[in-house]
Amino acid sequence: MKNLSERDQKHLWHPLTQHKLHPKMLGITKAKGALLFDENGNSYIDGIASWYTSMYGHCNPVILDKVNQQMYQLDQVVFSGFTHEPAIKLSEELIKILPHNQEKLFFSDNGSTATEIGIKMALQFHFNKGEKRKVLLAFEDGFHGDTFGAMSVSGLSVYNGPFEDFFIDVERIPVPTKENLSSILRHLSERLQQKDVAGFIYEPLVQGAAAMKMHSKEGLTEILMMMKAHGVLTIADEVMTGFGKTGKNFASDHISEKPDIICLSKALTAGLVPMAITSCTEEVYNAFYHDEIAKGLFHGHTYTANPLACTAALAGITLLGSKEIQDNIQRIIQWHQDFDATIKDHPKVSNTRQTGVIYALDLNITMERYGNLRDQLFQHFMDEGVFLRPLGNTIYILAPFITTKEQMQKIYASIKKALEIV
């Protein structure tokens, strides 16, 4: 029988892949903890937690046990007209750890849809109140997903090019720095006088797809305060940053001004099954609470609040709050800081940065986001038994919280070796 890599090529179309240039996929047969295993018996440290999802490790027995029990009780039921214990319990536990102003949860299937719903909430919030606000603000270089609303507010044209003529009305502002914050605030003060801006969507503190570009909480706080002063709903896209990665439960916990809407997915279900949640304040919810049916939020998915996904999320929240995971987060933060001290002054490194367990460095060379040199780097890491996925000239680490010191040292060593070959 043909191997997985060969069988894959007949029918499958992979994400973010130009198959003419990259026809062959690596067959993965199992995963455990921080390790992935391929069909040839090789193992790889999952240095990006499989796109920031499996933060408690692959096939975590605590999560598997809880979901296995739920499978024999209730596997799936329509969430329109029905409810169930896992969804209710998840709402109770998630609200406890979300920023204090969050009160209502709307379930969906993935991170892109979570932001799509946040956008729709912001636009319809003003529509329901009889206000004509059709413009959205977003940061330059932001990324919020692949559906049309999410693409509209994203600033990475490599993803959006063929579709830009179909986007909703979006204006972009730079991420705040010490140098540009005053000019951003001046621009916003004038722009918001037109009272046509419905919402502002942002990735708090870290822009993931923009190669882990980071900005200060102080500058973001001032921007959020100005938005709220002008009645603009603020939408925090925490799909990547949520659930402990920034050193706190959510990136918004670092910021005094809390968002009106929060978008969650990825680590929400600990990497086991797809699910997303868009949370909001009571004020946002009340704009949809009306005798007129058409003023409701008419958005729904077949697998909304799937009981198995809710159970996985509940188990993940339990693990996140455990002493073991919290201690591990602090250890990884320190390990990254120690590694940074050894690498930041390397002549081939132009910049390093860290927020919580997220660590990134920029190579002092020009590279295409998906070019040959980037592919060579990727292959180097795989040959070293490390799964890292460079974004252009940026190498970043966002490994599971259960990654051991020995495994992390292997990641660091592979990066140091990469500096000698680029």
N, C-alpha and C positions, 0 to 999 in steps of 0.2 A: 504493500500500500504506500502511496505517496505520503510524504511528511506534511505537516501542517502548513509550512511555508509554500509548498507547491500547490496544495489543494486550495489555499486561500485565494490564489491568483485567478481562479476561474470565474468567481461570482462576486467577490467582495470589493467594495469601494470604501476606502478608509478616509477618516477626517484629516484635513490639513495635509493632504498628500497629492503630489503630482505623480500618478502611477507610471507615466512613461519614463520619468527620471528615477523613481524609487519603486520598482515593481515587486520587490520581495520584502515580506514582513517576517519578523521573527516569531516563531510559535512559542507561546508561554503555556506551560502545562499545569503549573501550580504556584501558589504563593503562600508564604507563612512569615509572620512577623514583619521584618523590614526587607525580606528577600523575595525575589522573583526567580523562578526556575524555568529554563527553556527546554525544548524537546530534545536537545543534545546533552542534557545533564548539567549545563552550566548554570551558575547562580549569579544574581546581580543585586546589589543593594539598591533599593528603591529610593533614590535620593530626592525625589519630588513627590513621594507618597501618591503615585499614580494620579497626577494632576490635582494634588492637594486634597485628596479624599480620604485615603486610608491612614488617617492620623494616629489611630490606636493600633496600627499594624494590620496586616492582611490576615483574614480568617481568625480574628480575635475570638477566643473561646467564650468569653462573656457575652459577646454580641450574638454569636452563632447559637448559643444555648437559648437565649431569650427569644430569638426569632424562630428557632425550631419549635419551641413550645407554642408560640402564637400560630404557627402553621396548622396545628391540629385543632385550634379553636375557631379562628376566623381568618381566611386568607384574603378575600376581597369582597367588598360590597360598595354599591353606589353611594357616594357621599352627598347626593342631593336628595333630601327627604329622609335620610338615615344618618345615624352617628354611631360611634363605637368607643369602647374603653381606651384603646391605644391612642386614638386621636385626642380624646379628652384629657387623658393623663399627660400626653406630650404637651398639650397647650398649657396645662398647669405647671409643668416643670420648666418648660422653655421660657415662659413669662417671668419666672423667678430669676433667670440669669440674663435676660435681655435688658437693655437700658430701661430705666424706670418708667418712661413715658409710653412704652409699648403696651397695647391692650388687646388687640385683635390679630388673628392669624388667618391668612388665606393660603390654602395648599395648592401646589401644582407639581410639575414633574422634573424641572431642571433649572439651572441657574439663569439661562437666557430668558426662560419664561417667567422666572421670579422678577427679573428686572422689567420685562414686558408688562407684567401686572402692575408693578410700581409706577411705571409711566402712565398706564391707563388710569390708575387711581388718581394721579396728580391732574391729568387732563379732565377727567370726569368730575373730580371734586369741584373745580371751578365752574364747569358746565352746569352741574346740578344747582349751583348757587346763582346761576344766571349771569356769570362773568365770562367775557370772551378772552380767555387766556390760552393761546395755542402754541407759544414758544417754550422750548425747553433749553436750559443751560447745562453744559457739561464741560469737564476738563479736557484740554488738549491731550491727545494720545491715550485717552481712556479706552477701555474695552468692557462692554457690558453684555455681549452675547451675539448670537447669529440670527435671531428672528428680526423682523423689520423694524420694530420700535427700538429694540436693543442695538441693532446696527446703526440706526439713525443717530443715537447718542454716543456711539463709539467713534473714535478718531483715527483708527488705523486703516488706511485706505487699502492696504494689502488684502484685507478681508472684504472691504466694502465696495471696491471700485465699480463692478457692473451694476450695482443696485442704487447708486446715489441719487439718481433722478427720481426715485420713488420714495424718498425719505420724508419723515415729518420735519417740521421746522425746528432746527437746532442751532444754537450759537455756542461757541466754545470760548473758554477762558483758560489762561495758563494756570498750572499748579502754582501755589504760592511759595515764594522764596523771600528772604530778607530784602532782596534787591527790588522785587517787583510787587510786593504786597500793596504798597501805597497806590501804585498805578492801577492795580486790579480793583481796589476799593473805590477809587475815583471813577473808574469806568462803570462799575456796577451801580454806584450812586446815581449816575446820570441815566444809565440804561433802564434801571428798574422803575424810573418815574413814568414810563409808558404803560405800566400795569398790564402788560400782555404776556408776562412770563409765568407759566404755570408751575414749573418745578425745576429743581437743580439736582442732577444725579451725579454721584461721585464715588470713587473708590477711596475710602478713608485710609490715609497714611501711606498705602502702598498700591501702586498701579501695576497689577500683575503682568498682563500681556505687554505692557510697555517696558518690559525687561526689568521688573521690580523697581520702577522709579518711585522714590520716596519723597514725601513732603512733610512739613512740620505741622504739629497739632495746633500751634498757636495761630499760624496763618489761616488754617482751615476753620478754626473757631470763629475768627473775625468775619470770614466769608459767610459762614452759616448764620451768624447773628444778623448780618445785613439782609440775607435772603428772607429770614423770618420777619424782619422789620417791615418788609414790603409784601408780606403775604404769600411768598413763594414756598411751596412745599419742598422739603429737603428729603432726598432719597439716597440712603447709604447702601451701596452695593457691597455687601459683605460676603458675597459668594465665595471669594477666595480668602479674605482676611478673617472670617468668622471662626469661632470655636478654638480659641487658645493660641493661634499662630502668632499674634502680635505680643504675647506675654500676658494678655488679659482675655477674658472670654470673647470680647468683640473689640475691633479697632475703635468703635464709637465709645468704648469705655474710657479711652485715653482723652476724650474730647469733652469739654464741659457742656457744649451746646449739642443736644441730642437730636437725631433726625426724626422727621415725621413718619418716615417709611423705611423699613430695612428689608433687604433682599438676601435670602439665605439658600444655600444648597451645598454641594460638594461634601465637606466633612459633616454636614448635618446628619447624614445617615451612615457615617463612619466608613464610607466607601463600599458598602455592601449592596445597596439597591438605590435606584434613582428616586429622588423626591426633592421638592423645593417648598419654601415658605416665604411669603411676603407679609411682614408684620406692619402694623400701623397704630397710630394713636386713636383714642376714642373720638377725637375731633374729626379725623379723616373718615372713620367708620360712620359717624353720625350724618355726614353729608350724603350718604347712600341709604340711610334709614328713613324710609318715606312711604306714604300711602300709595304713591305712584310707582307701579312695578318697574317702569322703564328707568327709574332712577337707581335701581339696583346695579350691582357689578355683574354683568352678564359675561362671565368668563368661566369655563369649566373644562376639566380633563377627566377622561374615563377612570384613570387610576388615582384621582385626587384622594389624599389622605389614606393611601393603601395601608391596611393594618400592619403588614409585615414591615413596611418602611417606617411607620410610626414607632414600632417596637425597636427597630434598629436605632432610630434616633434617640429614643429613651435610654437605651443601653449606652449609647455614646455620651449622653449628658452625664450619666452616672460615672462613667470612666473619667470624663473631663474634670469632674469635681473631686476625684479621688486624690489622696495624698501622693500616691505613686506617680500619677501622670503630672500633677503640678510640680513635684520635685524634678521629674524628668525634663519638663519644659525649662526650668531654671538651669539645669545642668547643660542642656543644649545651648541655651543663650550664652553661658560661660564658655563652653567649648568653642563656639563661633568667635567670641571675643578673643580668646587665646590664639585661635588660628589667624584671625585678622592681624594680630600684632606681628605675625611672622610673614605676612604676604603683602600688606598694604603698601610697602615701600619698594616692592619688586619693580624693576624697570619696565616690565611688560604689563603692569597693572596701572590703569589710569584712575580708578576710583573703586572704593569699597563702601558698602553700606549694610546696615542691619536694623531690622525691627523685629523684636522677639526672636522666634526661631527661623525667621526668613533672613537669609544672608545672600548677598550678591556682590560680584566684582565685575568690572569692565576691563576687557583687554585693551591695551594701548595700540590697537590696530583697527583698520576699517574692514568691516565684514558685512556681507549681505545677510539679511535675516534668515533666509533659507538657502544660502549659497554653499559652494563646495567646501570652503574652509570650515564653515559651521558643521557640515556633514562629517568632515575629518575629525573635528573635536568630539562630536557625538560618538563616532566609531571608536576613538581613543578611549573614551570612558567605558564603553561597553567591553572593549578588550581588557580593560582593567577590572571588570566585574562590578561596574558602577553604572546605574541608570541615572544620568543627568541629561537635561535637554536644553542646551544653550539657546538663548534668544539673541540672534545676531552675535555681537561681541560680548554679550553678558553671560556669565556662568553663575547660576544660582543654586542654592540648596534649600529645600523645604521638605526635609525627611520626616518620617513618622516619629511621634513622640516616644516610641519604644525603641528607637535606634540605640544600639549600644555604643559605648565609647570606642571600642575596637572598630566597629563598623564606620563610625564617623571619622575616625582617623584614616581609614582606608579611602573614604571620599576625599578628605583633605589631601592625602598623598597623591591621589589621581589628578587633582587640580594642579598641584605643584609640578607634577611631571608634564602636564599639558603645557605649562608655561615654557617648558624647555623645547617644545616641538613646534610652537606656533611662530 
